Amino acid sequence: MKYYFLVQFKRIARLLKEAGLNPIFGIGLSIVTFLILSYFFFQKIKYPEYIYPVIAFYFINYLGNSERNNFLKNCFSKRDYLKIKSVENFLVASPFALFLLFENEFISALSVYILAFLSVFLVKINPFSRSLPTPFYKYPFEFIIGFRNSYYIIILIYALAFFSIYYSNLNLGLFSLLAPYLIISFFYYSQPEPLFYVWLNSSKSSGFLVDKLKIAVIYSLMMSLPIAGLLVLFHFDHWFIILLIEITGVLFVVTSLLGKYAYYPSEINLIQGFAIGFSLLFPPLLLALIPFLFSKAKQNLKSILR
């Protein structure tokens, strides 16, 4: 078991070095980024003590996919498997729980650890024994897989939108409007698909990217427009802010998609990921990144799509 965690630590250190970062600096930067985002979350969102543990549970549950669990079960005894899962869940839960303790939310912090403990004995919680139908069946595969892995978060986001109307909390509503775009960007387009899936396309690189962009924009709007419509209906005076967030969200999804193919088939490294993520804090950067990444992605895919 110790060897397993040593390998994981070395793997993280290698990824940081490949990204051009000293491992210690990279870990420190990740901690500072987490603290800043958490601080702004508690400042801007109403009832964060209820929403924050759910976000923590998403990351805890993300480790519990069946393929990963089956791999661990095949490599370790049942006792070691449970130990590994317990330690991993504890490590993922601790940053969230500690920040909740810092905010004097003791019950919420305890709930994060309880969820982490329960997740040790569960394979990625999913109440559906059959495949979950999605509205994204026509164009696989990012949205089909992504939606089925995050549908409970999408349900929560829509619940937050309704709560924002009920409690007249515009900030909570704006967060629920932006959240689908963040999930799409960070999870649906975070992993490159197998090379064979791209090679099968008969389009040239520019046509391939344009088709991908159309699908990403249309499906992203399908997920967010109901929330936007609800917010405009009850907060019409702020329609311009709602529109700006919609535009920013779409641009961020476009940037993430192009970033994925700009470095395909490799994963986006840490520095590139931070650059794309930072652009969300200063949206005008997206307008400069998109043409650059499109050109780079087009050139990168030429060797695959002939």
C-alpha positions as CSV (number, residue, x, y, z in Angstrom):
1,M,0.0,0.0,0.0
2,K,2.9,2.4,0.8
3,Y,4.4,1.6,-2.6
4,Y,1.1,2.6,-4.3
5,F,1.0,6.0,-2.7
6,L,4.7,6.5,-3.4
7,V,4.0,5.8,-7.1
8,Q,1.1,8.2,-7.1
9,F,3.2,10.9,-5.5
10,K,6.0,10.4,-8.0
11,R,3.5,10.5,-10.8
12,I,2.1,13.9,-9.7
13,A,5.7,15.2,-9.3
14,R,6.5,14.0,-12.8
15,L,3.4,15.7,-14.3
16,L,4.4,18.9,-12.6
17,K,8.0,18.7,-13.9
18,E,6.7,18.0,-17.4
19,A,4.6,21.2,-17.0
20,G,7.8,23.1,-16.2
21,L,7.0,23.5,-12.5
22,N,9.0,22.6,-9.5
23,P,6.8,20.0,-7.7
24,I,6.9,21.9,-4.4
25,F,6.0,25.2,-6.1
26,G,3.3,23.4,-8.1
27,I,1.7,21.9,-5.0
28,G,1.9,25.3,-3.2
29,L,0.3,27.0,-6.2
30,S,-2.5,24.5,-6.2
31,I,-3.2,25.1,-2.5
32,V,-3.2,28.9,-2.9
33,T,-5.6,28.6,-5.8
34,F,-7.9,26.3,-3.9
35,L,-8.0,28.7,-0.9
36,I,-8.7,31.8,-3.1
37,L,-11.5,30.0,-5.0
38,S,-13.0,28.7,-1.7
39,Y,-12.8,32.2,-0.2
40,F,-14.6,33.8,-3.1
41,F,-17.2,31.0,-3.1
42,F,-18.0,31.7,0.6
43,Q,-18.1,35.5,-0.1
44,K,-20.3,35.4,-3.1
45,I,-22.7,32.4,-2.6
46,K,-25.5,32.3,-0.1
47,Y,-25.7,29.2,2.1
48,P,-22.2,28.0,1.0
49,E,-22.1,25.6,4.0
50,Y,-24.7,23.5,2.2
51,I,-23.3,23.7,-1.3
52,Y,-19.6,23.3,-0.5
53,P,-19.9,19.8,0.9
54,V,-21.7,18.7,-2.2
55,I,-18.8,20.0,-4.3
56,A,-16.5,18.1,-2.1
57,F,-18.5,14.9,-2.5
58,Y,-18.3,15.3,-6.3
59,F,-14.5,15.2,-6.2
60,I,-14.6,12.3,-3.7
61,N,-17.1,10.4,-5.8
62,Y,-15.0,11.1,-8.9
63,L,-12.4,8.7,-7.6
64,G,-14.9,5.9,-7.3
65,N,-15.5,5.0,-10.9
66,S,-15.9,1.3,-11.5
67,E,-12.9,0.8,-13.8
68,R,-10.5,2.3,-11.2
69,N,-12.1,0.4,-8.4
70,N,-11.8,-2.9,-10.3
71,F,-8.2,-2.2,-11.0
72,L,-7.4,-1.6,-7.4
73,K,-9.3,-4.8,-6.4
74,N,-7.3,-6.8,-8.9
75,C,-4.0,-5.4,-7.6
76,F,-4.6,-5.5,-3.8
77,S,-6.3,-7.6,-1.2
78,K,-9.7,-6.5,0.1
79,R,-8.1,-5.2,3.3
80,D,-5.5,-3.1,1.4
81,Y,-8.1,-1.9,-1.1
82,L,-10.3,-0.5,1.7
83,K,-7.2,1.1,3.3
84,I,-6.2,2.8,0.0
85,K,-9.8,4.0,-0.7
86,S,-10.0,5.3,2.9
87,V,-6.7,7.2,2.7
88,E,-7.5,8.6,-0.8
89,N,-11.0,9.8,0.2
90,F,-9.6,11.3,3.4
91,L,-7.0,13.2,1.4
92,V,-9.5,14.6,-1.1
93,A,-12.0,15.5,1.6
94,S,-9.5,17.2,4.0
95,P,-9.0,20.5,2.1
96,F,-12.7,21.0,1.9
97,A,-13.3,20.0,5.5
98,L,-10.5,22.1,6.9
99,F,-11.7,25.2,5.0
100,L,-15.2,24.6,6.5
101,L,-13.6,24.4,9.9
102,F,-11.9,27.7,9.2
103,E,-15.3,29.1,8.4
104,N,-16.6,27.6,11.7
105,E,-19.0,25.3,9.9
106,F,-18.3,22.3,12.1
107,I,-21.4,20.2,11.1
108,S,-20.7,20.7,7.4
109,A,-17.0,19.7,7.9
110,L,-18.1,16.6,9.7
111,S,-20.6,15.8,6.8
112,V,-17.7,15.9,4.3
113,Y,-15.8,13.3,6.3
114,I,-18.9,11.1,6.7
115,L,-19.5,11.2,2.9
116,A,-15.8,10.3,2.3
117,F,-16.2,7.4,4.6
118,L,-19.4,6.1,3.0
119,S,-17.9,6.4,-0.4
120,V,-15.2,3.9,0.5
121,F,-17.8,1.1,0.3
122,L,-19.7,2.4,-2.7
123,V,-18.9,2.2,-6.4
124,K,-19.6,5.6,-7.9
125,I,-23.1,6.3,-6.7
126,N,-25.7,5.9,-9.5
127,P,-29.3,5.1,-8.7
128,F,-29.9,4.0,-12.3
129,S,-29.2,0.4,-13.1
130,R,-29.6,1.0,-16.8
131,S,-27.9,3.6,-19.1
132,L,-29.3,7.1,-18.3
133,P,-31.0,8.5,-21.4
134,T,-29.6,11.9,-22.5
135,P,-30.6,14.6,-24.9
136,F,-27.1,14.4,-26.5
137,Y,-27.4,11.0,-28.3
138,K,-26.9,12.3,-31.8
139,Y,-23.3,13.4,-31.5
140,P,-21.1,11.3,-29.2
141,F,-19.2,11.2,-27.1
142,E,-18.1,14.0,-24.7
143,F,-21.6,15.1,-23.7
144,I,-23.1,11.6,-23.5
145,I,-20.3,10.4,-21.2
146,G,-20.0,13.7,-19.3
147,F,-23.7,14.1,-18.7
148,R,-24.1,10.5,-17.4
149,N,-21.1,11.1,-15.0
150,S,-22.4,14.5,-13.7
151,Y,-26.2,14.4,-14.0
152,Y,-26.6,14.6,-10.2
153,I,-24.5,17.8,-10.2
154,I,-26.6,19.2,-13.1
155,I,-29.8,18.5,-11.0
156,L,-28.2,20.3,-8.1
157,I,-27.3,23.3,-10.3
158,Y,-30.9,23.5,-11.4
159,A,-32.1,23.3,-7.8
160,L,-29.7,26.2,-6.9
161,A,-31.3,28.2,-9.7
162,F,-34.8,27.7,-8.3
163,F,-33.5,28.5,-4.8
164,S,-32.0,31.7,-6.1
165,I,-35.4,32.7,-7.3
166,Y,-37.1,31.6,-4.1
167,Y,-34.7,33.6,-1.9
168,S,-34.2,36.4,-4.4
169,N,-30.4,35.8,-4.4
170,L,-29.1,36.9,-7.8
171,N,-25.5,35.9,-7.0
172,L,-26.6,32.3,-6.4
173,G,-28.5,32.4,-9.7
174,L,-25.5,33.7,-11.6
175,F,-23.3,31.0,-10.2
176,S,-25.9,28.3,-11.2
177,L,-25.8,29.9,-14.7
178,L,-22.0,29.7,-15.0
179,A,-21.7,26.3,-13.3
180,P,-22.7,24.1,-16.3
181,Y,-20.1,25.8,-18.5
182,L,-17.4,25.1,-15.9
183,I,-18.4,21.4,-15.6
184,I,-18.4,21.1,-19.4
185,S,-15.0,22.8,-19.7
186,F,-13.2,21.1,-16.9
187,F,-14.7,17.6,-17.1
188,Y,-16.3,17.0,-20.5
189,Y,-13.3,18.2,-22.5
190,S,-10.6,17.5,-20.0
191,Q,-9.5,14.1,-21.4
192,P,-8.4,13.4,-25.0
193,E,-10.3,10.7,-26.7
194,P,-8.5,7.7,-28.3
195,L,-6.6,8.7,-31.5
196,F,-8.7,6.2,-33.5
197,Y,-11.9,8.2,-32.8
198,V,-10.4,11.3,-34.4
199,W,-8.7,9.5,-37.3
200,L,-12.1,8.0,-38.3
201,N,-13.3,11.4,-39.4
202,S,-13.2,12.2,-43.1
203,S,-13.2,16.0,-42.5
204,K,-10.1,18.2,-42.8
205,S,-8.8,19.6,-39.5
206,S,-10.6,23.0,-39.9
207,G,-13.9,21.2,-40.7
208,F,-13.4,18.8,-37.8
209,L,-12.9,21.7,-35.4
210,V,-15.8,23.7,-36.7
211,D,-18.2,20.7,-36.4
212,K,-16.9,20.1,-32.8
213,L,-17.4,23.7,-31.9
214,K,-21.0,23.7,-33.3
215,I,-21.8,20.7,-31.2
216,A,-20.2,22.1,-28.1
217,V,-22.0,25.5,-28.4
218,I,-25.4,24.0,-29.1
219,Y,-25.3,21.4,-26.3
220,S,-23.9,23.9,-23.8
221,L,-26.7,26.3,-24.6
222,M,-29.2,23.4,-24.2
223,M,-27.9,23.0,-20.6
224,S,-27.8,26.6,-19.6
225,L,-30.6,28.5,-21.4
226,P,-33.4,27.2,-19.2
227,I,-31.5,28.7,-16.2
228,A,-30.9,31.9,-18.1
229,G,-34.5,32.2,-19.1
230,L,-35.6,31.7,-15.5
231,L,-33.2,34.4,-14.3
232,V,-34.3,36.9,-16.9
233,L,-37.9,36.3,-16.0
234,F,-37.4,37.1,-12.4
235,H,-34.4,39.5,-12.6
236,F,-35.1,41.3,-15.9
237,D,-33.2,44.4,-14.7
238,H,-30.0,42.4,-14.8
239,W,-30.6,40.9,-18.2
240,F,-27.3,42.3,-19.5
241,I,-25.2,40.7,-16.8
242,I,-27.0,37.4,-17.5
243,L,-26.2,37.8,-21.2
244,L,-22.5,38.5,-20.5
245,I,-22.2,35.4,-18.3
246,E,-23.8,33.3,-21.1
247,I,-21.4,34.7,-23.7
248,T,-18.4,34.2,-21.3
249,G,-19.5,30.6,-20.6
250,V,-19.8,29.7,-24.3
251,L,-16.4,31.3,-25.0
252,F,-14.8,29.4,-22.1
253,V,-16.2,26.1,-23.5
254,V,-14.9,27.0,-26.9
255,T,-11.5,27.7,-25.4
256,S,-11.4,24.4,-23.5
257,L,-12.3,22.4,-26.6
258,L,-9.7,24.1,-28.7
259,G,-7.1,23.7,-25.9
260,K,-7.8,20.0,-25.9
261,Y,-7.1,19.6,-29.6
262,A,-4.2,22.1,-29.6
263,Y,-2.2,19.7,-27.6
264,Y,-3.9,16.4,-28.7
265,P,-3.2,13.6,-28.2
266,S,-1.4,14.7,-25.0
267,E,-3.3,16.1,-22.1
268,I,-3.2,19.8,-21.4
269,N,-0.4,20.4,-18.9
270,L,-0.7,22.4,-15.7
271,I,0.6,25.7,-17.0
272,Q,-1.7,25.6,-20.0
273,G,-4.6,24.6,-17.8
274,F,-3.9,27.5,-15.4
275,A,-3.7,29.9,-18.4
276,I,-7.1,28.8,-19.7
277,G,-8.6,28.8,-16.2
278,F,-7.2,32.3,-15.5
279,S,-8.8,33.6,-18.6
280,L,-12.2,33.1,-16.9
281,L,-11.2,35.7,-14.3
282,F,-10.4,38.1,-17.2
283,P,-12.9,37.2,-20.0
284,P,-11.3,39.5,-22.7
285,L,-8.3,37.1,-22.7
286,L,-10.6,34.5,-24.2
287,L,-11.0,36.6,-27.3
288,A,-7.2,36.4,-27.8
289,L,-6.8,32.7,-26.8
290,I,-9.5,31.4,-29.1
291,P,-7.9,32.3,-32.5
292,F,-4.5,31.3,-31.2
293,L,-5.7,27.9,-30.0
294,F,-7.8,27.3,-33.2
295,S,-4.7,27.9,-35.3
296,K,-2.6,25.6,-33.1
297,A,-5.3,22.9,-33.0
298,K,-5.8,23.1,-36.8
299,Q,-2.1,22.6,-37.4
300,N,-1.8,19.9,-34.8
301,L,-4.6,17.8,-36.3
302,K,-3.3,18.0,-39.9
303,S,-1.1,15.0,-39.3
304,I,-4.1,12.9,-38.1
305,L,-6.8,14.2,-40.5
306,R,-5.7,14.0,-44.1
